[in-house]
Amino acid sequence: MIIHETFNINDKGHLTIGGMDTVELAEKFGTPAYILDENVIRNNCRTYLKAATEHFSEDALPLYASKALCFAGIYKIAAEEGMGVDCVSGGELYTARLAGFPAEKIYFHGNNKTDRDIKDAMDMGVGTFVVDNLDELEALSGEASARGVVQRILLRITPGIDPHTHRAVVTGNVDSKFGSAIVTGQAMEIVKKAISAKGIRLAGLHCHIGSQIFDVEPFAEAADIMIRFIADTKKECSYEIEELNLGGGLGVRYTEDDPTIDYSSAIKNMADIIKTYALSNGIKMPRIILEPGRSLVAASGLTLYTVGSVKEITGFKNYISVDGGMPDNPRYALYQSRYTALIANRASEPADYKATIAGRCCESGDLLGEDMLIQKAKRGDTLAVLVTGAYNYSMASNYNRLPRPPVIMVKDGEARVAVKRETYEDITANDVI
């Protein structure tokens, strides 16, 4: 096992994913290519659903945060596993609808939903809007009233928690672009307006404090603040909040230095804490919603590349260049996110060669990692970057006019194309000459 159970080494010394030889997958499907182990995704869905319903209540519901990895097939998996989903754009809603996902189990997020987004979501019958601000509340109220319907909503509330992660992915801060802050009084203001708004039923509250969090303590602190705010709402508005969405953010192991987290135990710990807080604040235990994204899909995947050149700058550093890069994985360029990489066709050999993995773009920042220990490479080798199931395909671009790689799903010894490789014709299809 390498980092996660799905990654291993076979008797040929090749890296495997879900028991399948990655070198053979690279030969069959070409590179770059995203490879996902479907069983890992399904097992993670089951872990979350079982833990949530056992430790919170039977009506607790995990939602797959589909911004982490969005294509039609992932919504079919979520539906088959009994999950809800959250969507953050019209494009994600369209993809969910294309896949036949039940609209009543969709939570629609976003800090700036356009009028078209609101209308399209209501046409689709989206079950719950997560309303970010007063402007959106007024627009949604107007649209619902004009249709003669009552739309179920949650309000996004900012609890003001710093989970000690990268600032770019911290969204629970008071000055975040998301939600209404409790400490400024704006959260209570929007609650009161939602309660009295026409065409709106305020079902609950939502918060999200950040990503890649390995400690339950920040979630406990956020839950404490949110439960006290629910108690304040009951006291000040005589209104019972029935649902609390705690967002996502549980961490994923990308390298040997990262801790391992037991998601079931983390959920149990959160449940014990929240039940205690609800009891001490004299409120009914709300229905709990969770929004795992990265922790459902990241460890299911890897990306395969073909090595082009190996450049050694004497006395300075070594470069291994591959046929992909920041267009298919921008996370190192954006966040300096660390990964584990290896030469897939010599995975059993010692990883004792220090190199920077460079992409093929005309951009000095096009790197997948710096000073990484990896097997010594040569042109034509297959290089694998592990744990790329989240925020790789979903953040991919056509920078330098490069086509996006395919998504290949493996399951029980079979491999299939879930998303086709883009062609040059695909990326020029909308050009007008």
RACORVEN-V165983 format. One record per residue. N is the residue number from 1. RES is the residue in one small letter. SS is DSSP state (H for helix, E for strand, C for the rest). OMEGA is omega in radians with two decimals (* if undefined). D_CENTER is the distance of its C-alpha to the mean C-alpha in Angstrom with 2 decimals. Layout:
N,RES,SS,OMEGA,D_CENTER  N,RES,SS,OMEGA,D_CENTER
//
This chain:
1,m,C,3.10,23.82  2,i,C,3.13,21.96  3,i,C,-3.13,19.09  4,h,C,-2.99,17.83  5,e,C,-3.08,20.05  6,t,C,-3.10,19.16  7,f,E,-3.12,20.55  8,n,E,3.13,24.31  9,i,E,-3.11,27.56  10,n,C,-3.05,30.16  11,d,C,3.02,33.92  12,k,C,-3.06,33.90  13,g,C,-3.14,31.93  14,h,C,3.03,28.98  15,l,E,3.06,25.29  16,t,E,2.99,23.96  17,i,E,-3.07,20.66  18,g,C,3.14,21.11  19,g,C,-3.10,24.80  20,m,E,-3.08,25.00  21,d,E,-3.09,26.58  22,t,H,3.10,24.32  23,v,H,3.08,27.49  24,e,H,3.09,28.57  25,l,H,3.12,25.21  26,a,H,3.13,25.54  27,e,H,-3.08,29.10  28,k,H,-3.00,28.33  29,f,H,-3.10,25.35  30,g,C,3.11,25.93  31,t,C,-0.15,23.79  32,p,C,3.09,21.38  33,a,E,3.00,19.30  34,y,E,3.09,15.87  35,i,E,-3.12,16.69  36,l,E,3.05,14.60  37,d,E,-3.08,16.20  38,e,H,-3.12,15.90  39,n,H,3.10,17.54  40,v,H,3.14,14.93  41,i,H,-3.13,12.26  42,r,H,3.14,15.06  43,n,H,3.10,16.25  44,n,H,3.06,13.06  45,c,H,-3.11,13.04  46,r,H,3.09,16.70  47,t,H,-3.14,16.40  48,y,H,-3.09,14.34  49,l,H,3.14,16.63  50,k,H,-3.11,19.74  51,a,H,-3.12,19.14  52,a,H,-3.10,18.30  53,t,H,3.10,21.34  54,e,H,-2.96,23.58  55,h,H,3.05,23.04  56,f,C,3.11,22.40  57,s,C,-3.09,24.13  58,e,C,-3.11,24.38  59,d,C,3.05,22.73  60,a,C,-3.05,19.58  61,l,E,2.95,16.50  62,p,E,3.05,12.90  63,l,E,3.02,10.74  64,y,E,3.11,7.85  65,a,E,-2.87,5.32  66,s,H,3.03,6.06  67,k,H,-3.13,5.33  68,a,H,-3.13,2.86  69,l,C,-3.01,6.36  70,c,C,2.90,9.12  71,f,C,-2.97,12.67  72,a,H,-3.07,15.30  73,g,H,-3.11,15.39  74,i,H,3.09,11.96  75,y,H,3.08,13.21  76,k,H,3.09,16.44  77,i,H,-3.13,15.06  78,a,H,3.14,13.33  79,a,H,-3.12,16.71  80,e,H,-3.14,18.78  81,e,C,3.06,17.16  82,g,C,-3.14,17.85  83,m,C,2.79,14.42  84,g,E,3.04,13.88  85,v,E,2.91,11.06  86,d,E,3.14,10.10  87,c,E,-3.06,10.72  88,v,C,-3.12,11.24  89,s,C,3.05,13.93  90,g,H,3.13,16.93  91,g,H,3.08,15.65  92,e,H,3.08,12.74  93,l,H,-3.13,15.47  94,y,H,3.14,17.86  95,t,H,3.10,15.80  96,a,H,3.13,15.34  97,r,H,3.10,19.07  98,l,H,-3.12,19.98  99,a,C,-3.14,18.52  100,g,C,-3.13,20.54  101,f,C,-3.12,17.88  102,p,C,-3.02,19.91  103,a,H,-3.10,19.66  104,e,H,3.12,20.76  105,k,H,3.09,17.56  106,i,E,3.00,15.38  107,y,E,-3.04,14.49  108,f,E,-3.10,14.70  109,h,C,3.04,13.27  110,g,C,-3.11,14.27  111,n,C,-3.14,16.84  112,n,C,3.10,19.14  113,k,C,3.11,19.45  114,t,C,3.07,22.41  115,d,H,3.10,25.35  116,r,H,3.10,24.49  117,d,H,-3.10,20.92  118,i,H,-3.14,22.64  119,k,H,-3.14,25.31  120,d,H,-3.13,23.19  121,a,H,3.12,20.95  122,m,H,3.04,24.18  123,d,H,-3.11,25.83  124,m,H,-3.11,23.07  125,g,C,3.13,23.56  126,v,C,-3.02,20.14  127,g,C,-3.01,20.59  128,t,E,2.96,19.19  129,f,E,2.98,18.68  130,v,E,-2.99,16.99  131,v,E,-3.03,19.65  132,d,C,-2.95,19.14  133,n,C,-3.08,22.77  134,l,H,3.12,26.40  135,d,H,3.13,26.61  136,e,H,3.13,23.93  137,l,H,-3.13,25.62  138,e,H,3.13,28.93  139,a,H,-3.14,27.75  140,l,H,3.10,26.14  141,s,H,3.13,29.27  142,g,H,-3.13,31.46  143,e,H,3.13,29.77  144,a,H,3.13,29.73  145,s,H,3.13,33.35  146,a,H,3.13,34.44  147,r,H,-3.10,33.10  148,g,C,3.13,34.70  149,v,C,3.04,31.57  150,v,C,-3.09,29.80  151,q,E,3.08,26.04  152,r,E,3.14,24.02  153,i,E,2.80,21.84  154,l,E,3.03,20.01  155,l,E,3.09,20.52  156,r,E,-3.07,17.95  157,i,E,3.14,19.81  158,t,E,-3.08,19.55  159,p,C,3.12,20.84  160,g,C,-3.12,21.42  161,i,C,3.00,19.75  162,d,C,-3.11,19.25  163,p,C,3.06,17.10  164,h,C,3.02,18.52  165,t,C,-3.12,15.56  166,h,C,-3.05,15.50  167,r,H,-3.10,16.73  168,a,H,-3.14,14.48  169,v,H,3.06,11.42  170,v,C,-3.04,13.79  171,t,C,3.14,13.84  172,g,C,-3.11,16.25  173,n,C,3.13,19.28  174,v,C,-3.08,22.32  175,d,C,3.10,22.38  176,s,C,3.05,18.78  177,k,C,-3.08,18.57  178,f,C,2.90,16.75  179,g,C,-3.13,18.89  180,s,E,-3.03,22.43  181,a,E,3.09,23.64  182,i,C,-2.98,25.70  183,v,C,3.13,28.04  184,t,C,-3.09,29.21  185,g,C,-3.08,30.18  186,q,H,3.11,28.03  187,a,H,3.13,25.86  188,m,H,3.12,29.07  189,e,H,-3.10,30.35  190,i,H,3.05,27.53  191,v,H,-3.13,27.75  192,k,H,-3.14,31.45  193,k,H,3.11,31.04  194,a,H,3.14,28.50  195,i,H,-3.07,30.94  196,s,H,-3.06,33.75  197,a,C,3.09,31.98  198,k,C,3.09,33.33  199,g,C,-3.07,31.17  200,i,E,2.94,28.49  201,r,E,3.11,27.83  202,l,E,-3.12,25.95  203,a,E,-3.06,24.30  204,g,E,-3.07,22.29  205,l,E,3.13,20.25  206,h,E,2.96,16.66  207,c,C,3.07,15.49  208,h,C,-2.99,12.51  209,i,C,3.12,13.75  210,g,C,-3.04,11.21  211,s,C,3.10,8.95  212,q,C,-3.13,10.34  213,i,E,-3.09,13.01  214,f,C,-3.08,15.35  215,d,C,3.14,18.01  216,v,C,-3.02,18.39  217,e,H,3.11,20.85  218,p,H,3.09,18.72  219,f,H,3.11,17.30  220,a,H,3.13,20.96  221,e,H,3.10,22.18  222,a,H,3.13,19.83  223,a,H,3.11,20.90  224,d,H,-3.13,24.49  225,i,H,-3.10,24.34  226,m,H,3.11,22.77  227,i,H,3.09,25.29  228,r,H,3.09,28.10  229,f,H,3.06,27.08  230,i,H,3.09,27.15  231,a,H,3.11,30.60  232,d,H,3.11,31.69  233,t,H,3.12,30.69  234,k,H,-3.10,32.77  235,k,H,-3.02,35.66  236,e,H,-3.04,35.67  237,c,H,-3.06,34.78  238,s,C,-3.07,35.90  239,y,C,-3.09,32.59  240,e,C,3.04,30.56  241,i,C,-3.02,26.75  242,e,C,-3.04,25.67  243,e,E,3.09,21.87  244,l,E,3.11,19.56  245,n,E,-3.07,15.80  246,l,C,3.11,14.56  247,g,C,3.13,10.92  248,g,C,3.03,8.41  249,g,C,3.11,8.51  250,l,E,-2.96,10.28  251,g,C,3.13,10.66  252,v,C,-3.14,10.77  253,r,C,3.11,14.07  254,y,C,-3.12,14.35  255,t,C,3.12,18.14  256,e,C,-3.13,21.14  257,d,C,-3.13,21.29  258,d,C,3.09,18.06  259,p,C,3.02,18.77  260,t,C,-3.12,17.95  261,i,C,3.07,16.50  262,d,C,-3.03,17.68  263,y,H,3.13,15.13  264,s,H,3.12,18.04  265,s,H,3.12,20.25  266,a,H,3.12,17.83  267,i,H,3.10,17.53  268,k,H,3.12,21.32  269,n,H,3.10,21.96  270,m,H,-3.13,20.04  271,a,H,3.14,21.98  272,d,H,-3.12,25.25  273,i,H,-3.08,24.78  274,i,H,3.10,23.88  275,k,H,3.10,26.81  276,t,H,3.14,29.09  277,y,H,-3.13,28.07  278,a,H,-3.14,28.58  279,l,H,-3.09,31.94  280,s,H,3.13,33.14  281,n,C,3.05,32.29  282,g,C,3.09,34.08  283,i,C,3.06,31.37  284,k,C,3.11,30.27  285,m,C,-3.13,27.12  286,p,C,2.97,24.45  287,r,E,-3.07,22.22  288,i,E,3.06,18.91  289,i,E,3.07,15.53  290,l,E,-3.10,12.32  291,e,C,3.08,8.71  292,p,C,3.06,6.77  293,g,C,3.12,3.30  294,r,H,-3.04,3.83  295,s,H,3.04,7.25  296,l,H,-2.94,7.78  297,v,H,-3.01,7.50  298,a,H,-3.04,7.96  299,a,H,3.10,11.51  300,s,H,-2.91,12.43  301,g,E,2.94,12.96  302,l,E,3.08,15.35  303,t,E,3.14,16.88  304,l,E,3.12,20.65  305,y,E,2.97,22.98  306,t,E,3.12,26.75  307,v,E,3.08,28.57  308,g,E,-3.11,30.89  309,s,E,3.01,32.80  310,v,E,-3.06,33.25  311,k,E,3.11,34.75  312,e,E,3.11,36.42  313,i,E,-2.98,37.60  314,t,C,3.12,40.36  315,g,C,-3.10,40.05  316,f,C,-3.09,36.66  317,k,E,3.12,33.61  318,n,E,3.08,32.57  319,y,E,2.92,30.21  320,i,E,-3.11,28.73  321,s,E,-3.10,27.81  322,v,E,-3.04,25.62  323,d,C,3.03,25.28  324,g,C,3.12,21.74  325,g,C,-3.04,20.13  326,m,C,3.05,18.24  327,p,C,3.12,18.02  328,d,C,3.06,15.84  329,n,C,-3.11,14.14  330,p,C,-2.95,14.65  331,r,H,3.10,12.92  332,y,H,3.12,16.31  333,a,H,-3.10,18.14  334,l,H,-2.95,15.93  335,y,H,-2.99,15.25  336,q,C,-3.12,17.52  337,s,C,-3.07,14.77  338,r,C,3.14,16.72  339,y,C,2.97,16.58  340,t,C,3.13,19.07  341,a,E,3.07,21.13  342,l,E,3.06,24.28  343,i,E,-2.94,26.84  344,a,H,-3.12,26.09  345,n,H,3.05,29.75  346,r,H,-3.02,31.04  347,a,C,-3.12,28.37  348,s,C,-3.14,31.13  349,e,C,-3.12,32.89  350,p,C,3.07,32.58  351,a,C,-3.01,29.81  352,d,C,3.14,32.36  353,y,E,-3.11,32.08  354,k,E,-3.08,30.44  355,a,E,2.96,28.87  356,t,E,3.14,26.52  357,i,E,-3.05,24.45  358,a,E,3.04,25.02  359,g,C,-3.02,23.69  360,r,C,-3.07,26.17  361,c,C,3.07,25.67  362,c,C,-3.02,28.51  363,e,C,-3.09,26.68  364,s,C,3.13,27.48  365,g,C,-3.14,23.97  366,d,C,-3.13,22.62  367,l,E,3.05,21.87  368,l,E,3.10,19.40  369,g,E,-3.11,20.98  370,e,E,3.08,24.37  371,d,E,3.13,27.06  372,m,E,3.05,25.23  373,l,E,-3.03,27.43  374,i,E,3.06,27.50  375,q,C,3.11,30.25  376,k,C,-3.01,32.68  377,a,C,2.99,31.80  378,k,C,-3.12,33.99  379,r,C,3.13,33.66  380,g,C,3.07,32.34  381,d,C,3.03,30.34  382,t,E,3.12,26.90  383,l,E,3.14,24.35  384,a,E,2.96,21.02  385,v,E,-3.02,18.03  386,l,E,3.05,16.11  387,v,C,-3.13,12.55  388,t,C,-3.11,11.18  389,g,C,-3.11,9.08  390,a,C,3.03,5.76  391,y,C,2.98,6.55  392,n,C,3.07,10.02  393,y,H,-3.07,11.11  394,s,H,3.14,9.03  395,m,H,-3.05,10.72  396,a,C,-3.11,13.93  397,s,C,3.06,17.24  398,n,C,3.14,20.89  399,y,H,-3.02,22.22  400,n,H,3.10,25.77  401,r,H,3.10,25.67  402,l,C,3.08,23.91  403,p,C,3.10,22.64  404,r,C,-3.12,19.04  405,p,C,3.05,18.99  406,p,E,2.97,18.80  407,v,E,-3.12,16.27  408,i,E,3.10,18.39  409,m,E,3.03,17.79  410,v,E,-3.14,20.07  411,k,E,3.04,21.32  412,d,C,3.05,24.60  413,g,C,3.11,26.23  414,e,E,3.10,25.44  415,a,E,3.14,23.34  416,r,E,3.09,22.61  417,v,E,3.07,21.22  418,a,E,3.03,18.21  419,v,E,-3.09,18.05  420,k,C,3.02,21.29  421,r,C,3.06,21.91  422,e,C,3.08,22.73  423,t,C,3.04,26.39  424,y,H,3.10,28.39  425,e,H,3.11,29.55  426,d,H,-3.03,26.04  427,i,H,3.04,25.40  428,t,C,-3.01,28.88  429,a,C,-3.10,28.94  430,n,C,3.10,28.70  431,d,C,3.11,31.17  432,v,C,-3.11,34.46  433,i,C,*,37.54
//
